Amino acid sequence: MRQDVIFDHENPVTVHDILWAWSRGYMSTKRAITSLHLDDEMELYETANDNDVPYPGTPSRHDIEMAEAFITAITDAA
């Protein structure tokens, strides 16, 4: 994992840590909404969008970049 995407999922306090803990399944949607003092799930998704954090169950930008690099490498090697 890249250093710039490491987050504290055991004791998330910052907006970044809470969003990433939620995004990666370490925190429930309800707890994330409560921790961020939001009104509803839609506001949580908007906050995730604003902070460039993927929704739960979707790959992160880094995951996509790594997959694209792998495909390019094996295609170039063929």
C-alpha positions as a Markdown table, in Angstrom:
| # | Residue | x | y | z |
|---|---|---|---|---|
| 1 | Met | 0.0 | 0.0 | 0.0 |
| 2 | Arg | 1.3 | 3.5 | -0.8 |
| 3 | Gln | 2.2 | 5.7 | 2.1 |
| 4 | Asp | -0.2 | 8.4 | 1.1 |
| 5 | Val | -3.3 | 6.1 | 1.4 |
| 6 | Ile | -2.5 | 4.6 | 4.8 |
| 7 | Phe | -5.3 | 5.3 | 7.3 |
| 8 | Asp | -6.0 | 4.4 | 11.0 |
| 9 | His | -8.9 | 2.0 | 10.8 |
| 10 | Glu | -8.6 | 0.9 | 14.4 |
| 11 | Asn | -9.1 | 4.3 | 15.9 |
| 12 | Pro | -10.3 | 6.7 | 13.1 |
| 13 | Val | -10.5 | 10.3 | 14.2 |
| 14 | Thr | -9.8 | 12.5 | 11.1 |
| 15 | Val | -12.3 | 12.9 | 8.3 |
| 16 | His | -9.8 | 11.1 | 6.1 |
| 17 | Asp | -9.5 | 8.1 | 8.4 |
| 18 | Ile | -13.2 | 7.8 | 9.0 |
| 19 | Leu | -14.0 | 7.9 | 5.3 |
| 20 | Trp | -11.3 | 5.3 | 4.4 |
| 21 | Ala | -12.4 | 3.1 | 7.3 |
| 22 | Trp | -15.9 | 3.2 | 6.0 |
| 23 | Ser | -14.8 | 2.8 | 2.4 |
| 24 | Arg | -12.8 | -0.3 | 3.1 |
| 25 | Gly | -15.5 | -1.9 | 5.3 |
| 26 | Tyr | -13.9 | -1.3 | 8.8 |
| 27 | Met | -16.8 | 1.0 | 9.8 |
| 28 | Ser | -20.5 | 0.8 | 9.2 |
| 29 | Thr | -22.3 | 3.5 | 7.3 |
| 30 | Lys | -24.3 | 4.4 | 10.4 |
| 31 | Arg | -21.2 | 4.9 | 12.5 |
| 32 | Ala | -19.5 | 6.9 | 9.8 |
| 33 | Ile | -22.5 | 9.3 | 9.6 |
| 34 | Thr | -22.5 | 9.6 | 13.3 |
| 35 | Ser | -18.7 | 10.1 | 13.6 |
| 36 | Leu | -18.7 | 12.8 | 10.9 |
| 37 | His | -21.8 | 14.5 | 12.4 |
| 38 | Leu | -23.7 | 14.2 | 9.1 |
| 39 | Asp | -27.5 | 14.1 | 8.6 |
| 40 | Asp | -27.9 | 11.1 | 6.2 |
| 41 | Glu | -26.3 | 8.6 | 3.9 |
| 42 | Met | -26.4 | 10.9 | 0.9 |
| 43 | Glu | -24.3 | 13.5 | 2.8 |
| 44 | Leu | -21.8 | 10.8 | 3.5 |
| 45 | Tyr | -21.5 | 9.9 | -0.2 |
| 46 | Glu | -21.1 | 13.6 | -1.0 |
| 47 | Thr | -18.3 | 13.9 | 1.6 |
| 48 | Ala | -16.6 | 10.9 | 0.2 |
| 49 | Asn | -16.8 | 12.4 | -3.3 |
| 50 | Asp | -15.4 | 15.7 | -2.1 |
| 51 | Asn | -12.5 | 13.9 | -0.5 |
| 52 | Asp | -11.9 | 11.6 | -3.4 |
| 53 | Val | -12.6 | 8.4 | -1.4 |
| 54 | Pro | -14.2 | 5.5 | -3.2 |
| 55 | Tyr | -17.5 | 4.0 | -2.0 |
| 56 | Pro | -17.4 | 0.7 | -0.2 |
| 57 | Gly | -17.0 | -2.2 | -2.5 |
| 58 | Thr | -15.4 | -0.1 | -5.3 |
| 59 | Pro | -11.7 | -0.1 | -6.1 |
| 60 | Ser | -9.6 | 2.9 | -5.2 |
| 61 | Arg | -7.8 | 4.9 | -7.8 |
| 62 | His | -4.6 | 3.2 | -6.7 |
| 63 | Asp | -6.2 | -0.3 | -7.3 |
| 64 | Ile | -7.2 | 0.8 | -10.8 |
| 65 | Glu | -3.8 | 2.2 | -11.6 |
| 66 | Met | -2.1 | -1.0 | -10.4 |
| 67 | Ala | -4.4 | -3.1 | -12.5 |
| 68 | Glu | -3.8 | -1.0 | -15.6 |
| 69 | Ala | -0.1 | -1.1 | -15.1 |
| 70 | Phe | -0.2 | -4.9 | -14.8 |
| 71 | Ile | -2.3 | -5.2 | -18.0 |
| 72 | Thr | 0.1 | -2.9 | -19.8 |
| 73 | Ala | 3.1 | -4.9 | -18.6 |
| 74 | Ile | 1.8 | -8.3 | -19.7 |
| 75 | Thr | 0.5 | -6.9 | -23.0 |
| 76 | Asp | 3.9 | -5.3 | -23.8 |
| 77 | Ala | 5.7 | -8.5 | -22.8 |
| 78 | Ala | 3.6 | -10.6 | -25.3 |
